[in-house]
Amino acid sequence: MQEWELHNLTCLEKLSMSDVGCSSNSVDTIPDDNLNLRLPSSVFGLAISGFLNLKLVSCLDMPNLTSLYMRRCPKLENFVSNCGLKELWVVQCPVLKHQMERDPLRRSLSCITHLRLC
């Protein structure tokens, strides 16, 4: 996979990424410094769908992110967020859904006003 260099799009506010491969070298973390897959800090809405090998999403470098939608990421285990996140959708991400249904992780999500687990 080539370098993405999305971080150079400094006015980008919403981003949707879908169906990013199932090969052994496909993206397993966001951000991913090996692939130069870093997102600009200007993003406030992010949708991730069909990342079959994705295990971790970290939103710490996106201080303006208020809405995160994650769908069809069967290996997704965890995400790290700052408290600016207000809306979170987790759809068809069975591992993360199971972990979020457990009490310890939900306490860290207390700032989220809209949480949807499907």
C-alpha positions as CSV (number, residue, x, y, z in Angstrom):
1,M,0.0,0.0,0.0
2,Q,1.3,3.4,-0.8
3,E,1.6,6.3,1.7
4,W,-1.6,8.1,2.2
5,E,-0.4,11.5,3.5
6,L,-3.9,12.5,4.6
7,H,-2.4,14.7,7.3
8,N,-1.5,17.2,4.6
9,L,-5.2,18.0,4.0
10,T,-5.3,20.5,6.8
11,C,-8.9,21.8,6.0
12,L,-10.4,18.3,5.9
13,E,-13.4,18.2,8.3
14,K,-15.1,14.9,7.5
15,L,-13.5,11.7,6.2
16,S,-15.0,8.3,5.3
17,M,-12.7,5.3,4.6
18,S,-14.2,2.0,3.5
19,D,-13.1,-1.5,2.5
20,V,-9.4,-1.2,2.9
21,G,-8.2,-4.7,2.1
22,C,-7.8,-8.0,3.8
23,S,-4.2,-8.7,2.8
24,S,-1.7,-9.5,5.5
25,N,-0.1,-6.1,5.2
26,S,-3.4,-4.1,5.3
27,V,-3.9,-1.4,7.9
28,D,-4.1,-2.7,11.5
29,T,-3.9,0.6,13.4
30,I,-5.0,4.1,12.8
31,P,-2.9,6.2,12.8
32,D,-0.3,4.0,11.1
33,D,3.1,5.6,10.8
34,N,4.5,2.8,8.7
35,L,2.0,3.7,5.9
36,N,2.0,7.4,6.7
37,L,-1.7,7.0,7.6
38,R,-2.1,9.9,9.9
39,L,-5.2,12.0,9.9
40,P,-5.3,15.8,10.0
41,S,-6.2,17.4,13.4
42,S,-9.0,19.4,11.6
43,V,-11.2,16.3,11.2
44,F,-14.3,16.4,13.3
45,G,-16.2,13.5,11.7
46,L,-14.6,10.1,10.9
47,A,-16.2,7.0,9.4
48,I,-14.2,3.7,9.2
49,S,-15.8,0.7,7.5
50,G,-14.5,-2.6,6.2
51,F,-11.0,-2.5,7.7
52,L,-10.8,-6.3,8.1
53,N,-7.4,-6.3,10.0
54,L,-7.9,-3.2,12.1
55,K,-7.2,-3.7,15.8
56,L,-6.7,-0.2,17.2
57,V,-8.0,3.3,16.5
58,S,-6.4,6.2,18.4
59,C,-8.1,9.6,18.2
60,L,-5.6,11.4,20.5
61,D,-4.0,13.3,17.6
62,M,-7.5,14.5,16.4
63,P,-8.5,17.1,19.1
64,N,-11.5,18.3,17.0
65,L,-13.0,14.8,16.5
66,T,-16.5,14.8,17.8
67,S,-18.1,12.0,15.8
68,L,-16.7,8.5,15.2
69,Y,-18.4,5.7,13.2
70,M,-16.8,2.3,13.0
71,R,-18.4,-0.5,11.0
72,R,-17.4,-4.0,9.8
73,C,-14.0,-4.1,11.6
74,P,-14.2,-7.7,13.0
75,K,-10.7,-7.6,14.7
76,L,-11.1,-4.1,16.2
77,E,-10.2,-4.5,19.9
78,N,-9.8,-1.0,21.2
79,F,-9.9,2.6,20.6
80,V,-8.3,5.5,22.5
81,S,-10.1,8.9,22.6
82,N,-9.8,12.3,24.1
83,C,-12.9,13.6,25.8
84,G,-13.9,15.7,22.9
85,L,-15.7,12.7,21.3
86,K,-19.5,13.1,21.7
87,E,-20.9,10.5,19.3
88,L,-19.7,7.0,18.9
89,W,-21.2,4.2,16.7
90,V,-19.8,0.7,16.8
91,V,-21.5,-1.5,14.3
92,Q,-20.5,-5.1,13.3
93,C,-17.3,-4.9,15.4
94,P,-17.9,-7.9,17.7
95,V,-14.7,-7.8,19.7
96,L,-14.9,-4.1,20.5
97,K,-18.6,-4.3,21.2
98,H,-18.0,-7.1,23.7
99,Q,-15.3,-5.1,25.4
100,M,-17.4,-1.9,25.5
101,E,-20.2,-3.8,27.2
102,R,-17.9,-4.5,30.1
103,D,-17.9,-1.9,32.9
104,P,-14.2,-0.8,33.0
105,L,-14.2,0.6,29.4
106,R,-17.6,2.3,29.6
107,R,-16.5,4.5,32.5
108,S,-13.9,6.0,30.3
109,L,-16.6,6.9,27.8
110,S,-18.6,9.0,30.2
111,C,-18.2,12.2,28.1
112,I,-19.9,10.6,25.0
113,T,-23.5,11.7,24.8
114,H,-24.6,9.4,22.0
115,L,-23.3,5.8,22.1
116,R,-24.6,3.1,19.8
117,L,-23.5,-0.5,19.9
118,C,-24.9,-2.9,17.2
